[in-house]
Each structure stands twice: as structure tokens, then as C-alpha cells.
């Protein structure tokens, strides 16, 4: 199969990716894959600009799910400070600070399996308050009903994050407390409500390359490509089942980003968790592969992230500008 001829078919979006076609991309020589990803990226984006989001944990810990990577699970022994839902004023103060530091989107995450209807009263106030600051809003709250999703839309929510995490085949090795279909159902509710979808996965949890193929196939063959696709490198946290997971080769991570860029050419591909352990050179390769969004700030919910000063220095060295 000639992966170049199949994928550089210019502008049309594809929703019929086969595992064989995706595997052919992964198998390309590294330089050829990067070249193709750059071509696709430049058709749709300025390659020297990056979108910056900030992420705040608005309710931390005591999640009943058993996600093997997550220190917020009540089933794991990670050392974690448990915090109830933050007051509105504290959330808005954090949003104002993020905006002053260059973030254009403010993402808020709560460690729920799914929110109760009464929880959404406070959440919708947060959405309205952050929107009033002139920032885009994103929430990640777990599974949603159709009615709950509509409430978030009416409050003005711009994006909803709900990751697939991994392939359907490997999913049961990571999570047993909700099904893959549960995740797909929430994504359908979000899409039907007219909220932008933020959906990606985590790389380096012990999955095979075929699982990475399966994850990207699920993402790209949705009825619409997610507007934002976060690709996370596993952050190994003591006390979680994946604390001793083998470290993934970072060039394989870059390959995954490049394939995601080719398959979902108009999506923002976000270089997400795991940047704190990456060299500047690895991150530069990720941007070359088509990543054009990052999370900004010293913490991603509960795990570390590069300092803002370091990020700005890296952007300056690469000649990249933050999107306003």
C-alpha cells in the first residue's frame, strides 16, 4: 500500500480509516511521515502558531472509577489532597490569572464518574463567569446525560473533554468501571448538543502499536473529527497500577502525533500530559509533527507540567507565537 498516495489526497476529510491504512502510516520511514504530517498541517494551520489552554481541577479526588493511570481514583493509594468543588470566586480568579498569562481557553475538570444534576448549578455559573472574561470554556466532568449536556450548552460551554483513552481492545486492561460505549454515548450527547468535542487518549500505558492504531481509528471515524485531540504521554504516578509501566520510546509518541495530524487535518492536536518529562528537542519534533496546542501552567489537574517561563522560552527558541 502506498501510504503517501492514499493520504495526501489534499483536502477532503476521511471517516473510513481502516486499521491497515493507519498501520501503513505508522510504518513509514520517520522522515517521510514527518514530511507528510507537515504538508497536511500547513494546508490548514500556521505552522508557527500554538493555541494555549489552561487546566484547573475544580474538584479533586474520591473518584469512584478505577482508571489505572489516575491518582484521583478512590481505589488507588496515591498520595493526593482531596478537595471539594471550588467556590466560584476562586475559579474566576484562576481564570483571570490564566488569561493574563496568555491562555485563550480555560478548562475545568472535576473528579466525578458523572455529575449529579445539582452539581451543574455551580458548574454552569463557572461557565458563564469564565465566558464573561472573554475566554473559551471547556469542562471535563465524566459521563453526561442528554439533558445535562443541553444544560451545559445553554450555559455557553464551548468544549467538552471526554477521552477514549485507548483502543477498544485494550480498554478493559485500563478501566473496568465504565464501558467504551459509555464514553461514545457521552460524546454523541456532546456532539448532538452542538458543543465542540475534545477527545483523545493516553499513550504509553503498555498498549501495543496496534492499540494506538485502534485509538486513532476510533477518533477519526467518529461522525465528525473532534475539534480538539489531546494526545497524552502517560505520567506514572506512585500508588497507581501503572506506576511501574515501561517508558515509551519518545519517537513512537511523535509518530502517533504525526499520524493523528494526517488523519484529522483540521483538528487541533494538543500535546498534553507528559511534557514535563520531555526534552525541548522532543517537544520540537511534536510541533513539527503537527501538534499545535498545549496545556499551559505548572499542573495538569494533579500531575506536573513545564513552567510557563520554560514554555515561553521554548516558543521563543522555535519562533512560535501564541494564538490570541
N, C-alpha and C positions, 0 to 999 in steps of 0.2 A: 504493500500500500504506500502510495506517495503522499505522506502527511502534508507536505508543502502544497501540492496541487489541491488537496481536499480542503485545507483550512484557509489558505489565503485567497479565498473566493471573494475578497473585498468585503462589501458592507452588510450583507444580509445576516440576520440573527438566526441561529440554529437552535432547535429544541428537540432534535432527534439524534443526539450524540450516542454512538454505540461504544461499548467498552473497548472494542478493537481500535476504533479511531482515536480514542483518548490514549490508549496504550501506545499507539504509534507516535503520538506527540511526545510522551514521556521518554520514548526510546530514541528520539532524535539526538544527534550529537549536541552537546551543550551549547556550542556557539550558534548552531543552526536554530535551535529552539529559542535562544535569546533574540536572535535576529528576527524571527517570525513574530515573537511577542512584541518587540519594539515596533515593527511595522503596524501591527494591529493597534497598539497603544497610540501611536501618532495619528492614526486615522480619526481618533475620537477625543483625544485629550492633548493638552500641552504637556510634553514630557518633563518639563522643568517646573511644574507646579504640583503642590501636595495639599490635600484637604486635611484639616486638623480637627479632631474631635477630643473632647474631654469626657471622662467617665467617673461617675460618683456612685458609691454604694450607699443607697438611701435606707437600706435595711439589711443588716449583716448577720449571717449565721442562722443556725437552727433550721436549716432547710431539710425537709423530710426525704428528699431524693437521695439516691446512693451513687451519684456520678463519681466515678473512680478518681477523677482528676481534681475534684473540688474540695477545698478545705472548709467550705461553708456547710457541708453535709453534717447533720447531727449524728450520722452513723460513723464518722471518722474521728480520729483522735488528734487532729491538727490543733495546734495552739492558736486560738482565734478569739478575739474580743467580740462578743455578741452585742449588737446594738439594735434597738428597736427602730421603727420608722422615724426618720429625721423630721424635725419641725420644718415647716415651710420656709421660715425666715433663714434658717441655716442653709437650706438647699439653694435659695436665691442668692445668698451671699457667696456660696461656692461657684454658682453660675456666673455672677458678675466678675469674680476673680478670673475664671477661665476665659471669659470674653476679653478681659483686659490683657491677657497673655496670648491672645491670637486665635483661640478656638472659635469656630463658627457653628459647631454643633455640640449640644450638651446632652450626654447620655446618662440615664439614671437606671440603676439596677437594684432590684430587691430580691432577696433570697426567699422566694416563695415557690412552692410547687405550682400553685395558681392562686391569684389574689381572690380574696372574698369581695363581694360587691361593696361592702362598707369600706374596704381599703381604698377603693377607687375614688372615694370622695377627696381624700388627701392627695392622691396621685394626680387627679385632674386639676386640682389647684396648682400643683407644681408645674404641670404642662403649661397652663395659662400664664403663670408667672414668668417662666423662662422664655416663652414666646414673646412676652411683652418686653423683654430685654433685647429683642431683635436677633435671637439665636434660634437655630433649628433645634427641635427636641427629638430625643429617642428614648424609648423605655425598653427594659427587659424585665419582665415580671413573672415569667413562667407561662404555663398554658392559659389560654383565654377562651371564653365562650364567645359566640357571635354577638350577643348582647353587650358583653364587656368591651369587645373590640369597637363596637359602634360608639360606646361612651367615650373611649379614648379618641376616636376620630372627631367627635363633636367638640371635645376639649381643645382640638387643634394639634394633636400629635402628628409629627412629620414622619417618623420612622419607628418601626418596632423590630427589635432584635430577638430572634429565636433561632439558634444554631441547630443544624442537624448533627453536628459533632463529628460523625464518621460515616462509613458506609452502612447500608442496611445489614450486611453480613457480619460486620464486626461490632455492631451496636450493642448486642447483648453481652459482650465482654466488658463493656464500659458502664452501662446503665441497665438496671432491671426494673426500676420503679415507674417508668413510663415507656410507652412503645414508640417506635419510629412513626407509626401512623398518627399517634397523638401529636407529634411535632408537625407533621404535614397538615393535620387538621387546623392547628393554630395558624400556620402560615396561610392556609386558604381563607380563614376568617379575616386575617390582616389584609390580604390582597383584595378580598371582596369589599372590605370597608373603604378601600381607596387610600390606605396608609402604605407608605414606601416600606419595602421589605429589606431588612438587614439580616442576612443569613449566610453562615459559613461553617467552619469546622476547626478541629484541632488536629495538628499533625505531630507525630512522634509519640503516640500512645501505645506503640507496639504493633500497630497495624502494618499490613503489607502494602506494597505499591498498588496491588490490585484493589485494596480498600481505598487508597487515595483516589484511584480511578473511579471507584464506585461513588465516593462522596461527590466528586466534581460532576459526575453524570447526573446524580440526583439534583444538584444545584442548577445545572444548565438546562435540564429538561423539565423544569417547572413551567407552568403556563406562561410566566414571564420571568426573565432573569432577575434575581434580586438586585435592587438598585445599589446595595452595598454588600460586599462579600468579604467579611473578615476571615483571614487565614491566620490562625494562631499556632505558634510553636508551644508544645506542652511545657508548662512551668512545673517542675517536680517539687512538690510540697511535702515536707515531713508530716507523717501521720495519715497520708492518703495512700490508697492502694498502689498508685503509680509513682510513689516517691523514688523507687529504685528502677524506674523504666530506663532502658538503654537510650543513650543520647542519639538523636537522629543526625545523620550527615547533613550539614547545612546546605550543601549544593542540591541535595534532594528536596529540601524545603524551597530553595529558589526555583527548582524545576516545577514544583507544584504551583507556585505563584505564576510562573510563566504560562503554564497550561491553562490555569484559571483565566488569565488575561485573554488568551486566544479564544477560549470557549465563550466567554461573557464579555465581549469587546466594549460594551457601553457601560458596564458596571464599574463602580468604584471598588477597586480591590484593596482592602485595608491590611497593611502589615500590622498585626495586632499583638497579642501577648507573646512574650518570649524575646522581645527586642533587647531586654536588659542583659541577656547573655550573648548577644550577637556583636561581632566586631563591626566597626564602621564600614569595613570593606564588604561584609556580608549584607549589611543593610543597603549599601550602594548597589549591589547586584540585585537585590529585591526591587529597588526602584527601577533599575534597568529592565527587569523582567516585567514591569508593568504595574507594580504597586503604586498607588497614587493617593493613599490615605493612611493616616496613623492616629493612634491614640496618644495624647499629649498629657504629661503630668507624671508625678513620681509613683503613682499607684494605679493599678487597674483592678478595681474592686478590692481585692485583698493581696494581690501579688505585685512585685516591684516592676518598675518601668524606668527607662532612662530619664534623667533630669531634663527639665525644659531647656536649661542652658546648654546641655550637651546636644540636644536635638537641634537647637538653633545654630549651633556651631557646625553640626553636620550638614544642615541645609545650606549654610553659607559655603562650606567647602565644596559642595556638589553644585552650587549655583542654582539651588532650588528656591522657589518662592512659595509662601503660604497663601492658599486661596482665601480670599476675603468673602 
